[in-house]
């Protein structure tokens, strides 16, 4: 998965809402469109963006094409965020310690 395209896709509030909805279970584009004042075409576009970055997949079930959230891909994003959080927490802890040591020397 390309992290840049995934984070860019999630930068849109409609796509974040679609991901949140799909976290509760599979849904068709029509079902995803229901709570929005958007056309099915617009929702299809957003689903396409989520598909291209690997966060959503669609399959055929007869005439239905349900969308499914790729939780494994979300886990990769979560891992990256957790790594960044740990890195920055460590850096801030080191800075705090440095400032404390500098203050004690004065």
Secondary structure, DSSP 8 states (H G I E B T S, - for coil): --HHHHHHHTTSHHHHHHHHHHTT--B-HHHHHTTSSS-HHHHHHHHHHHHHTTSEEE--BTTB--EEE-HHHHHHHHHHHHHHHHHHHHHHHHHHHHHHHHHHH-
